């Protein structure tokens, strides 16, 4: 028997929830629209269930919630950064961005978490100093700072 996902994020859109769901599904493997009505679209994003609600203009996204993408390498960071910022998306600092719908994302290389968990306080500070000045995270630059190069 298939397990039921206990918690499903619901994303409030003015009226383009299905369009957003289709866009997100186009970026991630193992993604698809499950069902759609004029009000609600259910979709799987990399196997995780989400829902959009066309609730009207009353509420907007804020940076108080974001979706974090753990990327395997710099090429994957570059891919998601490019796709999510195109067509009116906005870059922010430290790997954060807003897509064209206003939803916040964090595009993070997996190696960053690894070096931050294993380094000395001095190495961690150098890495943080390096990435705190970046918009899109560049892992090679962060690793050089971590190593003191």
C-alpha atoms as a printed R data frame, in Angstrom:
    type eleno elety resid chain resno      x      y       z
1   ATOM     1    CA   UNK     A     1  0.000  0.000   0.000
2   ATOM     2    CA   UNK     A     2  1.332  3.437  -0.950
3   ATOM     3    CA   UNK     A     3  2.019  5.787   1.921
4   ATOM     4    CA   UNK     A     4  0.116  9.056   2.140
5   ATOM     5    CA   UNK     A     5  2.189 12.179   2.506
6   ATOM     6    CA   UNK     A     6  1.268 13.681   5.876
7   ATOM     7    CA   UNK     A     7  2.042 17.315   5.030
8   ATOM     8    CA   UNK     A     8  1.420 18.900   1.628
9   ATOM     9    CA   UNK     A     9  2.568 22.468   0.960
10  ATOM    10    CA   UNK     A    10 -0.209 24.595  -0.540
11  ATOM    11    CA   UNK     A    11  0.983 27.552  -2.616
12  ATOM    12    CA   UNK     A    12 -1.455 30.473  -2.975
13  ATOM    13    CA   UNK     A    13 -1.568 32.116  -6.381
14  ATOM    14    CA   UNK     A    14 -3.783 34.842  -7.771
15  ATOM    15    CA   UNK     A    15 -4.972 32.827 -10.772
16  ATOM    16    CA   UNK     A    16 -1.986 31.126 -12.396
17  ATOM    17    CA   UNK     A    17 -1.403 28.151 -10.085
18  ATOM    18    CA   UNK     A    18 -1.631 25.564 -12.851
19  ATOM    19    CA   UNK     A    19  0.824 27.527 -14.998
20  ATOM    20    CA   UNK     A    20  3.269 27.695 -12.083
21  ATOM    21    CA   UNK     A    21  2.870 23.974 -11.343
22  ATOM    22    CA   UNK     A    22  3.566 23.138 -15.007
23  ATOM    23    CA   UNK     A    23  6.665 25.349 -14.931
24  ATOM    24    CA   UNK     A    24  7.998 23.733 -11.755
25  ATOM    25    CA   UNK     A    25  7.287 20.237 -13.100
26  ATOM    26    CA   UNK     A    26  9.279 21.066 -16.237
27  ATOM    27    CA   UNK     A    27 12.397 21.698 -14.122
28  ATOM    28    CA   UNK     A    28 12.543 18.654 -11.875
29  ATOM    29    CA   UNK     A    29 12.643 14.942 -12.717
30  ATOM    30    CA   UNK     A    30  9.933 12.693 -11.280
31  ATOM    31    CA   UNK     A    31  7.403 15.543 -11.504
32  ATOM    32    CA   UNK     A    32  3.911 15.719 -12.960
33  ATOM    33    CA   UNK     A    33  0.494 17.306 -12.653
34  ATOM    34    CA   UNK     A    34 -1.733 14.899 -10.716
35  ATOM    35    CA   UNK     A    35 -5.060 16.719 -10.985
36  ATOM    36    CA   UNK     A    36 -6.354 20.152 -11.786
37  ATOM    37    CA   UNK     A    37 -9.518 22.206 -11.441
38  ATOM    38    CA   UNK     A    38 -9.983 25.956 -11.951
39  ATOM    39    CA   UNK     A    39 -9.296 26.411  -8.227
40  ATOM    40    CA   UNK     A    40 -6.721 23.748  -7.300
41  ATOM    41    CA   UNK     A    41 -3.824 21.964  -9.010
42  ATOM    42    CA   UNK     A    42 -2.162 19.017  -7.317
43  ATOM    43    CA   UNK     A    43  1.292 18.075  -8.540
44  ATOM    44    CA   UNK     A    44  4.368 16.052  -7.689
45  ATOM    45    CA   UNK     A    45  7.642 17.933  -7.650
46  ATOM    46    CA   UNK     A    46 10.532 15.490  -7.623
47  ATOM    47    CA   UNK     A    47  8.144 13.010  -5.995
48  ATOM    48    CA   UNK     A    48  6.932 15.439  -3.287
49  ATOM    49    CA   UNK     A    49  3.255 16.376  -3.355
50  ATOM    50    CA   UNK     A    50  2.315 20.066  -3.628
51  ATOM    51    CA   UNK     A    51 -0.881 21.924  -4.293
52  ATOM    52    CA   UNK     A    52 -1.607 25.328  -5.792
53  ATOM    53    CA   UNK     A    53 -4.673 27.341  -4.926
54  ATOM    54    CA   UNK     A    54 -5.986 30.082  -7.190
55  ATOM    55    CA   UNK     A    55 -7.178 32.171  -4.269
56  ATOM    56    CA   UNK     A    56 -7.063 35.626  -5.814
57  ATOM    57    CA   UNK     A    57 -4.815 38.628  -5.191
58  ATOM    58    CA   UNK     A    58 -5.307 38.870  -1.423
59  ATOM    59    CA   UNK     A    59 -2.041 37.147  -0.367
60  ATOM    60    CA   UNK     A    60  1.456 37.271  -1.880
61  ATOM    61    CA   UNK     A    61  4.548 35.177  -1.273
62  ATOM    62    CA   UNK     A    62  7.232 36.520   1.068
63  ATOM    63    CA   UNK     A    63 10.744 35.391   1.905
64  ATOM    64    CA   UNK     A    64  9.351 33.961   5.153
65  ATOM    65    CA   UNK     A    65  9.042 30.657   3.284
66  ATOM    66    CA   UNK     A    66 11.249 29.263   0.560
67  ATOM    67    CA   UNK     A    67 11.895 26.013  -1.235
68  ATOM    68    CA   UNK     A    68 15.476 24.795  -0.885
69  ATOM    69    CA   UNK     A    69 17.059 22.830  -3.719
70  ATOM    70    CA   UNK     A    70 20.103 20.764  -2.711
71  ATOM    71    CA   UNK     A    71 22.200 20.627  -5.867
72  ATOM    72    CA   UNK     A    72 24.694 17.871  -6.666
73  ATOM    73    CA   UNK     A    73 27.195 20.135  -8.438
74  ATOM    74    CA   UNK     A    74 27.792 23.603  -9.864
75  ATOM    75    CA   UNK     A    75 26.128 22.689 -13.163
76  ATOM    76    CA   UNK     A    76 22.904 21.922 -11.300
77  ATOM    77    CA   UNK     A    77 23.188 25.180  -9.319
78  ATOM    78    CA   UNK     A    78 23.649 27.038 -12.603
79  ATOM    79    CA   UNK     A    79 20.672 25.260 -14.232
80  ATOM    80    CA   UNK     A    80 18.177 26.005 -11.462
81  ATOM    81    CA   UNK     A    81 19.479 29.543 -10.991
82  ATOM    82    CA   UNK     A    82 19.067 30.310 -14.692
83  ATOM    83    CA   UNK     A    83 15.630 28.694 -15.055
84  ATOM    84    CA   UNK     A    84 14.141 30.156 -11.887
85  ATOM    85    CA   UNK     A    85 15.380 33.718 -12.473
86  ATOM    86    CA   UNK     A    86 14.446 33.969 -16.151
87  ATOM    87    CA   UNK     A    87 11.356 35.915 -17.229
88  ATOM    88    CA   UNK     A    88 11.162 38.421 -14.363
89  ATOM    89    CA   UNK     A    89 12.715 36.291 -11.621
90  ATOM    90    CA   UNK     A    90 14.847 38.195  -9.113
91  ATOM    91    CA   UNK     A    91 18.269 37.330  -7.749
92  ATOM    92    CA   UNK     A    92 18.903 37.882  -4.079
93  ATOM    93    CA   UNK     A    93 21.903 37.159  -1.862
94  ATOM    94    CA   UNK     A    94 23.462 33.937  -0.560
95  ATOM    95    CA   UNK     A    95 21.808 31.593  -3.054
96  ATOM    96    CA   UNK     A    96 18.290 32.997  -2.644
97  ATOM    97    CA   UNK     A    97 16.065 34.066  -5.512
98  ATOM    98    CA   UNK     A    98 12.441 34.716  -6.373
99  ATOM    99    CA   UNK     A    99 10.956 33.092  -9.449
100 ATOM   100    CA   UNK     A   100  8.633 34.880 -11.873
101 ATOM   101    CA   UNK     A   101  5.675 34.038  -9.609
102 ATOM   102    CA   UNK     A   102  7.322 35.590  -6.537
103 ATOM   103    CA   UNK     A   103  8.076 32.279  -4.777
104 ATOM   104    CA   UNK     A   104 11.419 32.250  -2.941
105 ATOM   105    CA   UNK     A   105 13.954 29.482  -3.550
106 ATOM   106    CA   UNK     A   106 17.369 28.661  -2.085
107 ATOM   107    CA   UNK     A   107 19.703 27.053  -4.604
108 ATOM   108    CA   UNK     A   108 22.419 25.392  -2.526
109 ATOM   109    CA   UNK     A   109 25.274 23.063  -3.504
110 ATOM   110    CA   UNK     A   110 25.354 19.984  -1.261
111 ATOM   111    CA   UNK     A   111 29.101 20.515  -0.760
112 ATOM   112    CA   UNK     A   112 28.404 23.755   1.102
113 ATOM   113    CA   UNK     A   113 26.594 21.940   3.877
114 ATOM   114    CA   UNK     A   114 29.361 19.348   4.037
115 ATOM   115    CA   UNK     A   115 32.182 21.855   4.430
116 ATOM   116    CA   UNK     A   116 30.215 23.921   6.940
117 ATOM   117    CA   UNK     A   117 29.695 20.798   9.054
118 ATOM   118    CA   UNK     A   118 33.316 19.635   8.963
119 ATOM   119    CA   UNK     A   119 35.464 22.749   9.004
120 ATOM   120    CA   UNK     A   120 37.137 24.563  11.839
121 ATOM   121    CA   UNK     A   121 35.485 27.778  13.021
122 ATOM   122    CA   UNK     A   122 38.075 29.745  11.013
123 ATOM   123    CA   UNK     A   123 37.391 27.741   7.846
124 ATOM   124    CA   UNK     A   124 33.648 28.103   8.328
125 ATOM   125    CA   UNK     A   125 33.999 31.867   8.751
126 ATOM   126    CA   UNK     A   126 36.073 32.169   5.558
127 ATOM   127    CA   UNK     A   127 33.459 30.150   3.641
128 ATOM   128    CA   UNK     A   128 30.613 32.252   5.087
129 ATOM   129    CA   UNK     A   129 32.447 35.471   4.267
130 ATOM   130    CA   UNK     A   130 32.845 34.253   0.679
131 ATOM   131    CA   UNK     A   131 29.269 33.197   0.067
132 ATOM   132    CA   UNK     A   132 27.711 36.119   1.922
133 ATOM   133    CA   UNK     A   133 28.847 38.405  -0.916
134 ATOM   134    CA   UNK     A   134 27.447 36.163  -3.681
135 ATOM   135    CA   UNK     A   135 24.085 36.022  -5.331
136 ATOM   136    CA   UNK     A   136 24.328 32.651  -7.111
137 ATOM   137    CA   UNK     A   137 26.629 30.430  -5.063
138 ATOM   138    CA   UNK     A   138 29.897 29.525  -6.779
139 ATOM   139    CA   UNK     A   139 31.255 26.457  -5.024
140 ATOM   140    CA   UNK     A   140 34.825 26.725  -6.369
141 ATOM   141    CA   UNK     A   141 35.200 30.197  -4.842
142 ATOM   142    CA   UNK     A   142 33.697 29.054  -1.537
143 ATOM   143    CA   UNK     A   143 36.024 26.019  -1.402
144 ATOM   144    CA   UNK     A   144 39.078 28.232  -2.068
145 ATOM   145    CA   UNK     A   145 38.071 30.547   0.772
146 ATOM   146    CA   UNK     A   146 37.453 27.552   3.031
147 ATOM   147    CA   UNK     A   147 40.980 26.279   2.304
148 ATOM   148    CA   UNK     A   148 42.479 29.738   2.802
149 ATOM   149    CA   UNK     A   149 43.642 30.043  -0.807
